[in-house]
Amino acid sequence: MDHGWLELGLAMAAMAVVAIWMCRRLGLPVILAWLGLGLLAGPQGLNWLGPDQIHLVAELGIVFLMFSLGLEFSLPRLWAMRSRVFGLGSAQVLITGGIGWLIALAFGIDLRSAIVVGAAIALSSTAIVLKQLDELGWLNRRHGELSVSILLFQDLAVIPLLIVIPMLGSESAGTVLLIELGTALLKGLAAFAILLWAGGYLLPRLFDQVARSRSDELFVLTTLVVALATGFITLWLGLSMALGAFLAGMLLGESQYRQQLEADIRPFRDLLMGLFFVSVGMLLDLSLVGEHWLTLLGLLVAVMVGKSAVIMALGVSSGEKFKDALATGLCLAQIGEFSFVLIGLALTWQVIDPTLANLLVVTGVISMALAPSLIARCLDLAKGLIGQGHQWTTEADEAEPVPSQDHVVLLGYGRVGQTIARFLRREGIPYTALDLDPIRVSEARRGGEPILFGDGRRAEILKETGIGNAKLAVITFDNRRGIFNLLDCIKELAPQCRILVRTRDDDTLMALEQAGADQVIPESLEGSLMLVSQVLYQSGVPLPVILKRLERERRRHYRTLHGFFSGEAGGSEQLHGVTLPEGAWAVGRSLSKVSLSHWQVSIEGVQRERERLEAHDDLTLAPGDTLLLMGASSKLERAERRLLDGY
């Protein structure tokens, strides 16, 4: 049996691990690791793979990428930002793409290839820019908002390009080509209308039923099937699979399942997109790079300087400050990952020459490698280029954005979670809830509750609750395995956040505290304490004394509520009285000297004649004292022998 494919896959996986680790350590985009792996494994390197061997898998990566993009696409958000998105964003894509197209024509590139060149240059890297702006806390700064608006339109512009580029591979020309392009666009609109009508009705109901099954496997499988099935529908219509996946994601993006869908699809998307970029890296020809290095250098400078200049000019003309417009241009100066998607699609349909595609890919790789540093220094570079020193902006403008949330995260929105929410609302304390019951989430959302659908054990979903800025997280459900997993996730994402855990009893109280819980509330024992407090209050005990005793009991981990005189029923932990006769080993010794911890037995109290004494360390035992011991029945006998005989 031939295991060559297994050896090859293992070798590539190991190389990918090393390459991604190195990129992370150096602060470079992970996309560079995948491109480098493709270069190494492709015809220009070890020649392990040919483009046809991973073409299908790479195309699936694009499908899942577009599905994720659709999930993040928000019609209300788009409408709220419409002036910047359709004004500044559309102008940037059209002008940058148009300039790139004209320059390509001037260098003798044919019309169809020039369209691909202009489109590829016009797009920037959504993944890199948003990640860097988020890490720097600049998403709410003016240049961050402008960057997001332009990126949003760029992502929208990819959709018609996915329809147009396959048509450019047609042998038709002139009027016939225009008719084919028009037909393709009409098909795209028809597919959009059909999926909007059918998917808007069917998909939410489908996921309602799947979510009620409480099966993680079924939820993930349904997500994959929906993404691929909608892609197949548009492929059947003669369009791109990626278009159908985007439309499906967009329809589900407004549902309560968005966070869970995005978290489920992410592992498949990231891995398959990695394979797509491997296929792009296989197209790189280092010999051509060596021959055209001067052209490559000129293209890189022209793209990055030209895009920055166009965006700055558009920003200033729309009324933005010079420094915000220039900082936005520097953030978006690179070529984006969707440019590689368009180039790969153009190569598949033989629209663009491989040599030209290779130069564009190398330019994109270098520009993306420079992007993180350029974004991090965009404000300083803008200062230097504008030449206004530190007088270029006000103190308020330079100040770090104030965290927008200081809230409570309720993990679980059942009876307990909703009770807590009602009290928080009355006190004006902001909160966010997370729950896995689709009906409960739907009803609560209709009632105006700030609740999300999803599994809090997934880091991507937990981030959606704003856990990083939360002051308190409350775990209200009673699933021990799930609670421990959730504690690990919270501590990783928000180590400063305090965590309260509700359980039915205290069997795992110590383990939960060791796992990171700041306080564990055993429901059954707290109920007993509340009953005790009422009995004491009705008996005339002052309220401060009651509160002090209750707090002491909580600090002792509800020790008094554990041991009971066994009676006939017996029990795992019992109270047992031992009277010390004259000559007993423990007589004359203080409790600190009488250690029973070896047998996990504690002394709860001492009865001396008619008086009940507190069991403190300095109490010296006398003949006739009765010690009230608590522990497992199997250990009490040994503890009694210790008290009487000393061994």
N, C-alpha and C positions, 0 to 999 in steps of 0.2 A: 504494500500500500504506500503510495507516494505522499510523504508529509512535507514536501517542499514548500507548499503554501503556508503551512503552519510555522515553519522556521522563518520564512520571510516576514510573516505577520508579527511574530515575536520580536524579530530584529528591528523592524520599523517601530513597533510600540516602545521598545527600550530606547531607541534613538529619539523618539518624540518626547519621552519623559525627560531625558537629559537636556534636549534643546529647549523645552518649555521652562525647565528649572533655571537654565542659564539666562533666558530672557527675563524671567521674573527677578532674578538676582540683579541683573543689570538695569532693570527698570524699562525694558523695551517691550513693545507690543507683542503679544503671543503670536500674532499672525506671521511675524518674521520667522518664528521657529518652524511653523508649518511650511512656509515657502522655502526655507533652507532645507528642510527634509525632502521636499519635492525635487529640489535641485540635486541633492545628493543621491536620491534613489532613482532619478530619471535618466534619460538617455545621455545627458551631459555628465553624469556622475557614475554610479555603480551599475546603472542600466538594469535595475531590478524590476522596474515596472514600465509599461507602456501606457500612453494616455487612455487607450480604450479599456484598460483593465479596471480603472476606477471611475470611469466617466459616469456610470449610472449612480454610483454611491455619491459622487460629488454633486450630481444634479439633485439628489434627495436632500443634500445639505442646503442647497439654495431654497428648496421647497420649505424646509423647516425654518430657515432664516426669515423668509417672507411671512410665514405663519406667525412667528414671534413679533415681527414688525406690525402685522395687522392687529395683534393683541394690544400693543402699546399705542396704536393709533386711536385717538379719541376725537370723535366729532365735536363734542362740546368744547374741548380744549382748542381744537382747530378753529372753531367759530369765535372763541374768545380772543384768539391771536390772529384773526383773519387779516387785519390791516398789515401786520408785519410779515405774516406767512405769504399771503398772495401779492403783497406789494414788494417788499424787500427781497423775499425768497424767490419769487418768480423772476424778478429783474436780474438777480444774481445768476440764476441758472441760464436764462436766455442770453444775457450779455456775455458771460464767461464762455458758455458753450458756443455762441455765435463767433466770438473772437477766435477761439480754438479752431473752429470749422474753417474760417476764412484764412487763417495762417496755414492750416494744413493744405488747403487748396492752392495757396501761393507757393508751397513747396512741391507741387505736382502730385499730391495725393488725390486719388479719385473721389468723386462726390460721396459715395456710400461710406467709404472708409473714413472720410473727413467727418461725417456725422458721428461715427463711433468715437473718433478722437475728441471732438468737441464735447460730447456727452460724458466721456470718461473724465476729462479734465474738470468739468463743471461740478462734479460730485466730491464731497469731503467725507471723512471717516466719522460716522455717527458714533460708533463704539468708542473710539479713542477720545474724541472731543468730549462727549458726555461723561465718560469715566474720569477724565482729568479735571473737568470743571467741578464734578461732584466731590472728588477727593480734596480739591482746593477750597471748596465752599463758595464757589463763584456762580452757581446756577442762578442765584437771585440777584447777582450784579447785572448791571445794564448790558455789558458786553456778553455775559452769559445768556441773558434772555434773547438778545439779537442772534447769537449763535444757534440757540435751540430753534428759533423761528425759521432761520434759513435751512437748517438741517431737516426740519419737518417738511418743507416744500421739496427739498432734494429727494427725500424718501418717497414723496408722492410722485415726483417726476420719473422715478424708476419704473412705475407701473406702465405708462404708455410706451416707454422705451423697450420694455420687455415684449410689447406687442409689435413695435415697429421693426426692431432689429432682425427678427426672423424673416420679415417681409423683404428686407433689403438684400437678403440672399437669393431672392428670386431672379430669374434670367430676364424678367420683363424690364422695360424701360419706358420713360416718358409718361404718356397718359395712362397706359396700362398699369404701370407701377403705382401711380397715384390712386387708381381705382382699387388696386389690391390693398394699398395702405388704408384707404377709406373703409373698405370692406372689413379689414382686420379690426379697425377701431370700432366699427359698428358691432362686430362680434363681441368685442370686449365689453361694450356697453350693454349688449344683450345678456352676456354672461353675468355682468354685475347686477342687472335687474332681476334675472332669474334667481341667482343665489341670494340676493337681498330679500326677495319675496319668500322663497322656499326656506332658506337658511334662517331668516329672522323668525320664522314660525317654528321650524322643526328643531334647530340646533339647541335652543335653550330648553325645550321640553325633553329632548334626548338626554342632555346632561343633568336635568332634574332627576330623571329616572336612574341614571347611572350613579349620581351622588347618593341617592337614597339606599343604594345597595351597600354602601360603606366598604367598597372593595377598591383598594389602591390599584390593583392590577387591571381591573375593568376600566377605571378612570383613565389610566395611562394608555391602555390599548385603544379605547374610544378616541382619545385625542389624536393618536397616530393615524387611525383610520380616517377620521374627519379631514385631517390635513392632506393626506394622500388622495382621498376620494375626490375632494374638491379640485385638487390639482389635476387629477385624471379627467374630470369633466371639461376643464378649460383646454387640456391637451387634445381631447376628442373634438373640440370645436376648432382645432387648428391654432390654438394660442399656446402660451407658455404655462407649464405646470405651476410655476411660482406665482402667477397671477391668481389662480384659483385658491392657492393656499393663503395668499394675502387677504382675499375677500372673506374667506372663512374665519381667519383670525380677527378681522375687523368686526364681523358680526358678533363674535363672542367677546370682543374686547369691552363691550359695555355691560356684559353680564356679571353676575356675582362670582363667577368661576374664573375670572381673568387671572388672578394671582396664582391659583392652583394650576391652571392650564400652562401658564408661563413657566412655573417651576417644574412641571412634569416634562415639558418639551425641551427644556434647556440642555439636559445632558445629551440627548440625541442631536439637537441642533449644533452644539459646540463640537461634538466629535465629527459629525458629518461635514460641518463647515470646515473643520480642520482638514478633512480629506479633500474638500474642494480646493482649498488653498495649496494642498500638496500637488493637486493636478495643475494648478496655475504655476507653481514653482517648477514643475517638470518642463514647462514651456520656455524657461529661461535658458538662453544660450550665451555662456560666458565668452565664447569666441567672438560673437557679434558685439557684445559689450566692449571687449577690447578694441575691436575695429572702429566702433562708433562712440568711443568715450567722450570725445569732444562734443558730439551731437547730444549725447546723454546729459553731459554737464549743462549745456545750454538749455536743453529742454527742462531740466530740473529747476534751474534758476528762473526761467521764463514762467513756468507753471506757478511756483510758489510766490514769486514777486508779483506776477500778473494777477493772480487770484486775490492776493492781499490788497493790491491797488484798486481793483474793481470793487471789492466789497467796501473798502474805506470810502471810495468816491460815492457809492450808492448810499452808504450810511449817512455821510455828511449832507448829501443832497436831500435826504429825507428828514433832516433836522436834528440828527444825532450829533453829539460832541465829537470832536476830532479824536480824542483819546479812546472813546468807546468804539468808534467806527474802525480805528486802526487796530485796536486790540482784538476786535471781532475778526478782521481780515487775517491777522496772524494766527488766530485759533483755527481758521478754516483753510489754511494755505495748502494743506496736503491733499493728495488723491485718496479716495475712500475705498472701502471694501466692496461697495456696490459697483465701482468702476471695474474691478476684477470680474465681477459677475457679468457685466456687459461685454467686456473683452472676451471672456470665455464663451459667451453666447455667440458673439460675432465670429469667433474662430470656428465654432461648431457649424455655423451656417455659411462659412467661407466668405464673410463680408470683408474681413481685414487681412492684410498680409502678415504672416507670422513674424517677420523681422520687425515690422512696425509695432505689432502687439508686444513683442519682447521688450522693445525700448519703453513702451508705456508701462509695462509691468515693473520693470526695474526702476523707472522713475517713481512709480507709486510706492514701491518698497522702501526706497531711500527717503522719500518725503514722509512716509508713515513712521520711519525710525526716528526722524528729526522732530516729529509732531509733539511728543510729550514734553521735551525740553522747551520747544518754542511756545507751547501753551503756558507752561509754568512761568516763563519769562516775558509773556506778552505785554504786561503792564510796564515792566521796566524798559523793554524795548520801545514801547510806544512813548514813554517819557523821553528817552534819548533821541528818538527820531523827530518828535515834535519840538524838542529843545526848550521845554518850559520848566525843567527841573522839578522840584517838589511843589512849585506853585501852580502846577497844572490842574489840580483838583482840590476839593475841600476836604477837611478832616472827616466829615460825615461820610463822604463818598469813599474814602479809603478804609473806613472802619469795617471790621469783620461783621458779617450779617448776624443778627441776633437769632438764636434758635427759636423756631416758630412754635415748638411744642414742649410742654412740661407736663406730661399727662400720665394717666394710668392705663396700662394695657391689660385687658381682661381676656385671658386665654381659656375659652369655654364660656358659652352664653346660655347656659341652662338656668335652672331655678336660682342657684347661688349667684351666678354671674349677673343675672338680671336684677336680683335684689341689691347687689353692690352698686350696679349702675344707677338705680333709682336714687340711692342716697348720694352718690357722687353728683348726679344732676342737680339735686336740691341744693347742694353746697357750691355749685358752680365750678366743680373740678372737671377738667376735660378728660375724656377717656376714649379708647378705641377697643373694640371687641373683635375676637376671632373665633369662628365656630365652624364645625364640619357638617352641621345639619342643614340641608338646603332649604327646607321649609321654614325653619326657624330664622335663618338668615334672610330669606325673602320677606317674611312677615315683618321682621325687625327693620329691614331697610325701608319698607313701605311706611313704617311708623316713624321714620326719621332717625333711626339709631345709627351711630357711626360703627358699622360692623362689616367685616370682610369674611368671605368664604375661603377656607384653606386650612391646611395642616401646619400648625405652628412649629412642628419639628423640622420643617424645611426652611433653611436660612433665608432663601429668597422671599418667601411669604412673610416670615417674621420681620424682615426689613420693611415690608410694606406698612406695618403697624407703627413705624417710627420708633422701634424699640431702642435705637441708639440715643434718642433724646428723651426717653421716658424716665420718670422718677420712680416708678413702681410697676412691677408686673405681678399679677395675681393669677395663679393656676387654680381654676375652680373645678376641674373634672377629676375623677377618681380612677385613673388608669395608671398603675404604678410604673409599668415599663415606659409608657408615653411620658410620664412626668420626669423620669430620669433623663430621657433623651432631650426633652424640652429644656431642662435645667442646663445641660451641656451647651445647647444651642444659644440660650440667652447669655450665659457667661462668656461665650466666645464673641458674640456680637455687642454686648453691652455689659462689660464687667462691673460698671459702677451702678447699675440698676439694682435696686432692692427687690427681692422676690419673696412673695408670700404663697404658701402652698396649702390647699385645703385637702384633707384626707378624711376617710370615714373613721379610722382609728389610728393609733400611734405605733403600729407594728414596725413601720419603716421610718419613724421620726428621726432617729440618729443618723441613719443612712442618707435621708434627704438633706439634713443639715450639712453633712459632710460633702454632699454633692453640690452644694451651693445655695440652698434655700436659707434665707435670712430668718424666716419664721415659719413653722409648720403648725397648722390649726387642725387638730383632730376633731371632727364634727361631733362624734358621739360623746367624747370626754368634755368638750366645751359645753355641750348641752347639760351634762351633769353639773358642771361648775355654775352655769346660769341658774339651775334649780337650787343649788346650795346657796348661792347669793341671795335668792329670794327667801329661802327658809331663814337664813341668818338675819336678813333685813326685817322680816316679819316678826322675828323673835327679839328685836330691839337692839341688835348689834349695829353700831355706827357705820355709815357707808364707807368712810375712809379706811376703817379696819377691815371691812369686807374686801375692798379693792386691793388692799395690801396683801391679804391672805391669798386672793386669787392670783395675783401677780407672782407671789412666792411659789405657788403651785405650778404655774407655767414654767418658771425658771427651773424647777425641779423635774421638769418633763412629766408632769402629771403623776408623780410617784404615788401619791396617796390614793389615787383612783385605780390602782392596779390590784393590790392584794386584798383578798376576801377570805373570811373564815370558810373553810371548804364545805362543811356539812357532808351530806351523803353524795352529792354530785361530784365532789372533788374539783380539780381545776389545775391548770398548768402553773399558776402562781398563787401562793396561799399566804395567809397570816397564821402565825403559830406562836403561842406564848410559852416561854421557858422560865421557870422560877428557880432562882439561885439558892441552893441550901448553904448552910454553914460549911465552910471548907471548900466551896467550889472554886475552881481556878480563877474565874473572872472577878471574884469578890475582892475588893480593895484596889482594883485597877480602873483607870478612867476608860471611857469609850474609845478614846484615841489609841489606847494600847490594845484594845480588843478588836482585832481585825478579822472580819468575816468576808471581806471582798474576794478572797481566794475562791470561795464557794458561791460567789454572786448572790450573797444574802445580805440584806440591810436591816439595821435596827431602827424601827419606826417610832418607838416610844418605850418608856420605862414606867411601870406601875409600882409605886412605893406606898404601901398601906392603902389609903383611900385617895391618894393623889396621883394624877397622871403627869409625869415629867417629860419635858422636851428632850429629845435625844441629842444633846450637844456634846462636843468632844471632851469638855472638861468635867463632865459628870462622872463621879466615882461611884462604882457599884457597891451595894451593901447586901448582906444576907437577907433573903426574903423578897428581893426585887424580882419583879416579873418583866422580862424583856419581850417585847413584841417584835418578832422576826418576820421578814417578808422575803420569799424566794420560792424557787421551784421545790416541789415536794421531795424530790430526790436529793436535794442539797440541804434541806433543813435538818435532817438527822445528823449530818456531819458537823453542821454549825453548832448544834446543841452539844455534841460531844466536845467541841472545842471550848465552849463556855464552861462546861462542867469539869472536864478533865485536862484541858489545855493542849489537846492534840487532835 
